[in-house]
Amino acid sequence: MKLAPMFCNNVVLLRDSECNIWGESDSDVTITIDGEVVKAESVNGKFTAKLKPHSAGGPYTLKAEGDGEIIELESVYFGEVFLASGQSNMAFTLGNLPQELDSTDQVVRMFTYERPWSMVNSPSTDMRWLDICQKNAGAISAAASHFAIELANTLKIPVGIVCNAQGASNVQSWISPEALGSDEAFINSGYKFNAEKDYVFNDNSYLYLNSLTKVAPYTVRGVLWYQGEGNTEDPTTPIYAHLFELLLNDWYELWNDKDLPFITVQVAPLEVEPHVTWEHLIEQQLIVYKTLKNVGMVTTADIGSQHDVHPKEKKVLGKRLAKYALGMIYGFDGEYRPPYCKEMTVEGDTAVLRFANAGDGLYQTKELEFIVAAVDGTESVGEYEINGDTIRVKANGIVPKEVRFAFKGWGEVFLYNSIGMPSSPFRITAK
């Protein structure tokens, strides 16, 4: 008998939900925890058991019996559990970062699934649940760690993170071959995997097949997704929002949950070569946020690093993710979303920009720059005035057609809503 790698000592299971436990056994398997006994049938050498919903708490001992042997897991807790996925900014560890973890009295743990880098490699055999603490800083995701502690301290219950991220990965690697193979937009995009120069894990559907399906369907409350950089210097940039929708549908099917919440991270600005479509990828992520159901987004345009694709301020990011989750998933009162420009109208030579999610009103911390493009093609820097959820940009006598704000590779954003969430960079045309 063999359990899936996540089911080992110190495992955190999702509270108040049926929890999937699976593995390999040639005989039927019996799972016992806290007086509950669940039997699972072995089919073709594999089994899946479903634990009944259990309230938060622990520690418990989980016992699995099958094939004439017994496996006992110690220090098992029930609490909130999230999957953290994406590329290097999600995998980026706490080691060598300036922000120490906040203290907590709660159990907070992380399991990092080691990715195979070729079709024949097996994952590491020493994968285990680690306490989220400075001692383990070199082995756990920084963004997910800060998120977990903030969530645990607010909810006063244990929190577990399953981290399944791969640095430098593109979005199409996380999508099923069935979805990609029948999608005309992707087929016609011009993207071709080059085995001689591309990372092996960026072959179409590679991480879906060799990584994601190994942790699915571990029972989670939601998904934290931080990825996009891998699709910037790429013909898939214009269809990133579409590809992300394919990803969502695949993941919904794997978890058998069409309402599985996703909270995405919009990539930070970066100084890039002129041919790299960084701002267009950021725009695609905003489209995802505005158009897809059960998808949230936190912005990072004020905590980027001009020449570093890995911004170091992961504590602010983790706390923003937690605030978003508390509002979106747990129903906490108050604004938790980032502001974005939802509409532009024209009054003479003035562009009137109206924002969603402004809270009690927008504010700035430094001077802002709005580029106004006129109907005749001329451009100028507009004078602006902020009032509540509206910004009026005066275009110096020309008729505005489009306004751009921080819509370039590198451009810090100092425009916030009342809870301190920065605006997304944007370009918008008049209605």
C-alpha positions as CSV (number, residue, x, y, z in Angstrom):
1,M,0.0,0.0,0.0
2,K,1.2,3.5,-0.8
3,L,-0.4,6.9,-0.1
4,A,-0.1,9.9,-2.4
5,P,2.9,12.0,-1.3
6,M,0.8,14.7,0.4
7,F,-0.6,12.2,2.9
8,C,2.3,12.0,5.4
9,N,3.0,13.2,8.9
10,N,1.9,16.7,9.8
11,V,-0.7,16.8,6.9
12,V,-3.3,19.6,7.0
13,L,-6.8,18.6,5.7
14,L,-9.6,21.0,4.8
15,R,-12.1,21.5,7.5
16,D,-15.9,21.2,7.1
17,S,-15.5,19.5,3.7
18,E,-15.3,15.9,2.3
19,C,-11.6,15.3,2.0
20,N,-10.1,13.1,-0.7
21,I,-7.4,10.6,0.4
22,W,-6.0,8.4,-2.3
23,G,-3.1,6.0,-3.1
24,E,-2.2,2.6,-4.4
25,S,-3.3,-0.7,-3.0
26,D,-4.1,-4.2,-4.3
27,S,-6.8,-4.6,-1.6
28,D,-9.5,-2.4,-0.2
29,V,-8.4,0.2,2.2
30,T,-9.8,1.3,5.6
31,I,-9.1,4.9,6.8
32,T,-9.6,5.7,10.5
33,I,-9.3,9.2,12.1
34,D,-10.9,10.6,15.3
35,G,-13.3,7.7,15.5
36,E,-14.4,7.9,11.9
37,V,-13.9,4.8,9.8
38,V,-14.1,5.0,6.0
39,K,-13.7,2.1,3.6
40,A,-12.4,2.6,0.0
41,E,-12.5,0.0,-2.7
42,S,-9.4,-0.9,-4.7
43,V,-9.9,-0.6,-8.4
44,N,-7.0,-1.6,-10.7
45,G,-4.6,-1.1,-7.8
46,K,-5.8,2.4,-6.8
47,F,-8.2,3.7,-4.2
48,T,-9.8,7.0,-3.2
49,A,-11.4,7.5,0.2
50,K,-13.6,10.5,1.2
51,L,-13.5,11.6,4.8
52,K,-16.6,13.2,6.2
53,P,-16.5,16.9,7.0
54,H,-14.6,17.6,10.2
55,S,-14.3,20.8,12.2
56,A,-11.0,22.6,12.6
57,G,-8.6,21.2,15.1
58,G,-6.0,18.5,15.9
59,P,-3.6,16.9,16.4
60,Y,-5.1,13.6,15.2
61,T,-3.6,10.3,14.1
62,L,-4.8,9.0,10.7
63,K,-4.5,5.2,10.1
64,A,-4.6,3.6,6.7
65,E,-5.0,-0.2,6.5
66,G,-4.5,-2.2,3.3
67,D,-2.5,-4.9,1.6
68,G,-1.9,-6.4,5.1
69,E,-0.1,-3.3,6.4
70,I,-0.8,-0.2,8.4
71,I,0.4,3.3,7.8
72,E,-0.1,5.8,10.6
73,L,0.1,9.6,10.1
74,E,0.9,11.7,13.2
75,S,0.0,15.3,14.0
76,V,-2.8,15.6,11.5
77,Y,-4.8,18.8,11.6
78,F,-8.0,20.1,10.0
79,G,-8.1,23.7,8.9
80,E,-8.1,25.9,5.8
81,V,-6.1,24.6,2.8
82,F,-5.0,26.4,-0.4
83,L,-3.1,25.3,-3.5
84,A,-0.4,27.8,-4.5
85,S,0.7,27.5,-8.1
86,G,2.3,29.3,-11.0
87,Q,5.9,30.1,-11.7
88,S,9.0,31.4,-9.9
89,N,7.4,34.3,-8.1
90,M,5.1,31.8,-6.3
91,A,7.9,29.3,-5.8
92,F,10.3,32.0,-4.6
93,T,11.3,31.0,-1.0
94,L,11.6,33.0,2.2
95,G,15.4,32.6,2.2
96,N,17.4,35.8,1.8
97,L,14.3,38.0,1.9
98,P,14.1,41.1,4.1
99,Q,10.7,40.5,5.5
100,E,10.4,38.2,8.5
101,L,7.3,36.2,9.2
102,D,4.7,37.5,11.6
103,S,4.3,35.5,14.7
104,T,1.4,33.1,15.1
105,D,-0.1,30.7,17.7
106,Q,-1.7,28.6,15.0
107,V,-0.5,25.6,13.1
108,V,0.7,26.8,9.7
109,R,2.3,24.3,7.3
110,M,3.3,23.9,3.7
111,F,3.8,20.9,1.4
112,T,5.9,21.5,-1.7
113,Y,5.5,19.1,-4.5
114,E,8.8,18.6,-6.2
115,R,8.4,18.7,-10.0
116,P,9.9,16.1,-12.3
117,W,12.0,17.7,-15.0
118,S,11.8,14.8,-17.5
119,M,9.1,12.4,-18.5
120,V,10.9,9.5,-16.7
121,N,11.9,11.2,-13.4
122,S,9.9,10.6,-10.3
123,P,9.2,13.2,-7.7
124,S,11.5,13.5,-4.7
125,T,10.8,10.9,-2.0
126,D,11.6,13.2,0.9
127,M,8.6,15.6,0.2
128,R,7.0,16.4,3.6
129,W,4.9,19.0,5.4
130,L,7.0,21.7,6.9
131,D,6.1,24.3,9.6
132,I,6.0,27.8,8.1
133,C,8.7,29.4,10.1
134,Q,12.1,31.1,9.6
135,K,13.9,27.8,10.3
136,N,12.4,26.4,7.1
137,A,12.7,29.7,5.1
138,G,14.9,28.2,2.3
139,A,12.3,25.5,1.4
140,I,8.9,27.3,1.5
141,S,7.2,29.8,-0.8
142,A,7.5,33.4,0.6
143,A,4.2,34.7,-0.8
144,A,2.2,31.7,0.3
145,S,3.9,31.7,3.8
146,H,2.9,35.3,4.5
147,F,-0.6,34.5,3.2
148,A,-1.0,31.5,5.4
149,I,0.0,33.3,8.6
150,E,-2.2,36.2,7.9
151,L,-5.2,33.9,7.2
152,A,-4.5,31.7,10.3
153,N,-4.1,34.8,12.6
154,T,-7.4,36.2,11.3
155,L,-9.5,33.0,11.3
156,K,-7.8,31.5,14.4
157,I,-7.5,28.1,12.9
158,P,-4.7,26.0,11.3
159,V,-3.8,26.7,7.6
160,G,-2.1,24.4,5.1
161,I,-0.6,25.2,1.7
162,V,0.1,22.8,-1.0
163,C,2.7,24.5,-3.2
164,N,2.9,23.2,-6.8
165,A,4.7,25.9,-8.8
166,Q,7.5,25.8,-11.5
167,G,9.8,28.7,-12.2
168,A,9.8,30.0,-15.8
169,S,6.7,28.0,-16.7
170,N,4.2,29.2,-19.3
171,V,0.5,28.9,-18.9
172,Q,0.0,26.3,-21.7
173,S,2.2,23.8,-19.7
174,W,-0.6,23.8,-17.0
175,I,-3.4,23.1,-19.5
176,S,-4.5,19.6,-20.6
177,P,-3.6,18.2,-24.0
178,E,-7.2,17.7,-24.8
179,A,-8.0,21.4,-24.3
180,L,-4.9,22.7,-26.2
181,G,-5.2,20.2,-29.0
182,S,-8.7,21.3,-29.9
183,D,-8.3,25.0,-29.4
184,E,-8.1,27.0,-32.6
185,A,-6.9,30.2,-31.0
186,F,-3.9,28.4,-29.5
187,I,-3.3,26.3,-32.6
188,N,-3.3,29.5,-34.7
189,S,-1.2,31.6,-32.3
190,G,2.1,30.5,-33.8
191,Y,3.5,29.1,-30.6
192,K,5.8,26.1,-31.1
193,F,7.7,24.3,-28.4
194,N,11.4,24.1,-29.3
195,A,13.0,21.1,-27.6
196,E,16.5,22.4,-28.3
197,K,16.2,25.7,-26.5
198,D,13.0,25.6,-24.4
199,Y,12.7,24.2,-20.9
200,V,11.4,20.7,-21.0
201,F,8.6,21.6,-18.6
202,N,7.3,24.2,-21.1
203,D,6.3,21.6,-23.6
204,N,2.5,21.8,-24.1
205,S,0.6,20.2,-21.1
206,Y,3.9,19.0,-19.4
207,L,3.2,20.3,-16.0
208,Y,-0.5,19.5,-16.2
209,L,0.4,15.8,-16.8
210,N,3.5,15.5,-14.7
211,S,2.8,17.8,-11.7
212,L,-0.7,19.1,-11.4
213,T,-2.5,15.7,-11.8
214,K,-0.3,14.3,-9.0
215,V,-1.7,16.8,-6.4
216,A,-5.3,16.9,-7.8
217,P,-7.8,16.5,-6.3
218,Y,-6.3,17.3,-3.0
219,T,-9.2,19.0,-1.2
220,V,-8.6,22.8,-1.0
221,R,-10.6,25.9,-0.4
222,G,-9.1,27.8,-3.3
223,V,-6.2,28.4,-5.5
224,L,-3.5,31.1,-5.4
225,W,-2.0,31.7,-8.9
226,Y,1.1,33.8,-9.6
227,Q,2.2,33.4,-13.2
228,G,2.4,35.3,-16.5
229,E,6.0,36.3,-16.9
230,G,6.6,33.2,-18.9
231,N,4.0,34.3,-21.5
232,T,5.4,37.8,-22.2
233,E,8.0,37.2,-24.8
234,D,5.7,34.8,-26.6
235,P,3.0,34.7,-29.4
236,T,0.5,33.6,-26.8
237,T,0.5,37.1,-25.1
238,P,-2.6,38.3,-27.0
239,I,-4.6,35.2,-26.0
240,Y,-3.4,34.8,-22.4
241,A,-6.9,35.5,-21.0
242,H,-8.4,32.9,-23.3
243,L,-5.7,30.3,-22.3
244,F,-6.3,31.0,-18.7
245,E,-10.0,30.3,-19.2
246,L,-9.0,26.9,-20.6
247,L,-6.8,26.3,-17.6
248,L,-9.7,27.2,-15.3
249,N,-12.0,24.7,-17.0
250,D,-9.4,22.0,-16.8
251,W,-8.8,22.6,-13.1
252,Y,-12.5,22.7,-12.3
253,E,-12.8,19.3,-13.9
254,L,-9.9,17.9,-12.0
255,W,-11.3,19.1,-8.7
256,N,-14.9,18.4,-9.7
257,D,-15.8,22.0,-8.6
258,K,-16.9,24.6,-11.0
259,D,-17.0,27.2,-8.2
260,L,-13.4,26.7,-7.1
261,P,-12.1,30.2,-6.3
262,F,-8.9,31.4,-7.9
263,I,-7.0,34.5,-6.6
264,T,-4.5,35.6,-9.2
265,V,-1.5,38.0,-8.9
266,Q,-1.1,40.6,-11.6
267,V,2.6,40.6,-12.5
268,A,4.6,43.7,-11.5
269,P,6.0,46.2,-13.9
270,L,9.5,45.5,-15.2
271,E,12.1,47.3,-17.4
272,V,12.1,45.1,-20.6
273,E,13.3,45.2,-24.2
274,P,11.0,47.1,-26.5
275,H,9.8,44.0,-28.3
276,V,8.7,42.3,-25.0
277,T,4.9,42.7,-24.5
278,W,5.0,43.1,-20.7
279,E,2.1,45.6,-20.4
280,H,-0.1,43.6,-22.8
281,L,0.2,40.6,-20.5
282,I,-0.7,42.8,-17.6
283,E,-3.7,43.9,-19.6
284,Q,-4.7,40.3,-20.3
285,Q,-4.6,39.5,-16.6
286,L,-7.0,42.4,-16.0
287,I,-9.3,41.0,-18.6
288,V,-9.2,37.7,-16.8
289,Y,-10.2,39.4,-13.6
290,K,-13.0,41.5,-15.1
291,T,-14.6,38.7,-17.1
292,L,-14.2,35.3,-15.5
293,K,-16.4,34.0,-12.7
294,N,-14.8,33.3,-9.2
295,V,-11.5,34.8,-10.2
296,G,-10.0,37.5,-8.0
297,M,-6.8,39.5,-8.6
298,V,-4.4,41.4,-6.4
299,T,-2.2,44.1,-7.9
300,T,1.6,44.6,-7.4
301,A,2.3,47.6,-9.5
302,D,3.6,49.6,-6.5
303,I,6.0,46.8,-5.2
304,G,7.8,45.8,-8.4
305,S,11.5,46.1,-9.1
306,Q,12.7,47.9,-12.2
307,H,15.4,45.4,-13.2
308,D,14.4,42.2,-11.2
309,V,11.6,39.9,-12.4
310,H,11.4,38.6,-8.8
311,P,10.2,41.6,-6.6
312,K,11.3,41.0,-3.0
313,E,8.3,42.5,-1.2
314,K,6.4,39.3,-0.8
315,K,5.0,40.1,2.7
316,V,2.8,42.9,1.3
317,L,1.7,40.5,-1.4
318,G,0.9,37.7,1.0
319,K,-1.2,40.0,3.1
320,R,-3.0,41.3,0.1
321,L,-3.8,37.8,-1.0
322,A,-5.1,37.0,2.5
323,K,-7.3,40.1,2.6
324,Y,-8.7,39.2,-0.8
325,A,-9.5,35.6,0.4
326,L,-11.1,36.9,3.5
327,G,-13.5,39.1,1.5
328,M,-14.1,36.8,-1.5
329,I,-14.3,33.4,0.2
330,Y,-15.1,34.1,3.9
331,G,-17.4,37.0,3.5
332,F,-15.5,39.6,5.6
333,D,-17.0,43.1,5.3
334,G,-15.3,45.9,3.6
335,E,-13.5,46.5,0.3
336,Y,-10.8,44.0,-0.6
337,R,-10.4,44.3,-4.4
338,P,-8.0,46.5,-6.4
339,P,-9.4,49.5,-8.3
340,Y,-9.4,49.6,-12.0
341,C,-10.6,52.0,-14.7
342,K,-14.0,50.7,-15.9
343,E,-15.2,53.5,-18.1
344,M,-14.0,56.6,-20.0
345,T,-16.3,59.3,-21.3
346,V,-15.4,62.6,-22.9
347,E,-16.5,66.1,-22.0
348,G,-14.9,68.6,-24.4
349,D,-11.1,68.2,-24.0
350,T,-11.4,66.3,-20.8
351,A,-11.4,62.5,-20.3
352,V,-13.5,61.4,-17.4
353,L,-12.2,58.1,-15.9
354,R,-14.5,56.1,-13.6
355,F,-13.1,53.4,-11.4
356,A,-14.5,50.2,-9.9
357,N,-13.6,49.2,-6.4
358,A,-12.5,52.6,-5.3
359,G,-13.8,52.1,-1.7
360,D,-14.2,55.4,0.0
361,G,-12.2,57.1,-2.7
362,L,-9.0,57.1,-4.7
363,Y,-5.8,58.7,-3.5
364,Q,-2.2,59.2,-4.7
365,T,1.1,59.0,-2.9
366,K,3.2,60.5,-5.7
367,E,2.7,62.4,-8.9
368,L,0.9,60.4,-11.6
369,E,1.2,60.5,-15.3
370,F,-1.8,60.0,-17.7
371,I,-1.0,59.9,-21.4
372,V,-3.8,61.2,-23.6
373,A,-4.0,60.2,-27.2
374,A,-6.2,62.4,-29.4
375,V,-8.5,61.5,-32.3
376,D,-5.9,63.0,-34.7
377,G,-3.1,60.8,-33.3
378,T,-1.3,63.4,-31.2
379,E,-0.4,62.7,-27.6
380,S,0.2,64.7,-24.5
381,V,0.5,64.4,-20.7
382,G,-2.8,65.4,-19.2
383,E,-3.5,67.5,-16.1
384,Y,-5.7,65.5,-13.7
385,E,-7.9,65.8,-10.7
386,I,-9.0,63.0,-8.4
387,N,-12.5,63.1,-6.9
388,G,-13.8,59.9,-5.2
389,D,-14.0,57.2,-7.8
390,T,-13.4,59.5,-10.7
391,I,-10.3,61.1,-12.3
392,R,-10.7,63.9,-14.7
393,V,-7.8,64.3,-17.2
394,K,-7.6,67.5,-19.1
395,A,-6.1,67.1,-22.6
396,N,-5.0,70.7,-23.3
397,G,-7.5,71.5,-26.0
398,I,-7.5,68.2,-27.9
399,V,-10.3,65.7,-28.1
400,P,-9.3,62.6,-26.1
401,K,-9.6,59.2,-27.7
402,E,-7.5,57.0,-25.4
403,V,-5.9,57.4,-22.0
404,R,-2.9,55.3,-20.8
405,F,-1.8,55.0,-17.2
406,A,1.5,53.2,-16.4
407,F,0.9,51.2,-19.6
408,K,4.5,50.3,-20.3
409,G,7.1,47.8,-19.2
410,W,8.4,49.8,-16.2
411,G,6.1,52.3,-14.5
412,E,5.3,52.3,-10.8
413,V,1.7,52.9,-9.8
414,F,1.0,55.3,-6.9
415,L,-2.7,55.4,-7.3
416,Y,-4.7,53.6,-4.6
417,N,-8.2,52.9,-3.4
418,S,-9.1,53.6,0.3
419,I,-7.8,50.2,1.5
420,G,-4.3,50.8,0.0
421,M,-4.6,48.5,-3.0
422,P,-2.9,49.9,-6.1
423,S,-4.7,50.4,-9.4
424,S,-4.0,48.1,-12.3
425,P,-2.1,49.8,-15.1
426,F,-4.4,50.3,-18.0
427,R,-5.3,51.8,-21.4
428,I,-8.9,52.7,-22.1
429,T,-10.8,54.3,-25.0
430,A,-13.8,56.6,-24.9
431,K,-17.3,55.0,-25.0
